Amino acid sequence: LARGDGLERLLSNCLKPQPQDRLPMSIVSVTMQRLMRDKGADAFKPMDEDRSVMEFARAGQQICHQLMGEDDPQTWAAAERLIRVMRTHGEYREAETLCARVLERKIGTDAEPSSVARTQRQLGGILDDLGRYDAAIRCYRGALEIQTRTLGAGHIDVASTKDSLGVTLWRQGNYHDAVVLYDDAL
């Protein structure tokens, strides 16, 4: 991609019929992540002007799903990237459905607790976006319980989840509890 060979070439190398001929998914994932981080969506413009960031995220998630299956951590990571893009573009209901499915798969396969908590927190953010504050609070509290138990009370992820929970409580008018969480997050 850095040489301008194009996304189509990269994707076609991922989908070659023989597994030994395919590029490792980790290389593809890291390459796409670095390009997006370093150059943003414009990194893909010369390759195909008609594709949007959403389409690239969908393609990445579909490739991971096809190559590694629904219960693979790389597939979950690709789905979570797609969910973030969906939220950015206001596709909240579709993001909620996908996020809930990923969370269900993670729980069903005994995924790492921190991974479950991250997805639960992401679902809480989507539910907050949709104005479903009680459900968002349940997700945030579930994530917070897992994070505190597995990462420790002083971890940055715990602080970030407390902050998000505080925002949702504030939106509900529960100012006192929100301020307590904000203070704890600091």
Disulfide bonds with the S-S distance in Angstrom:
none
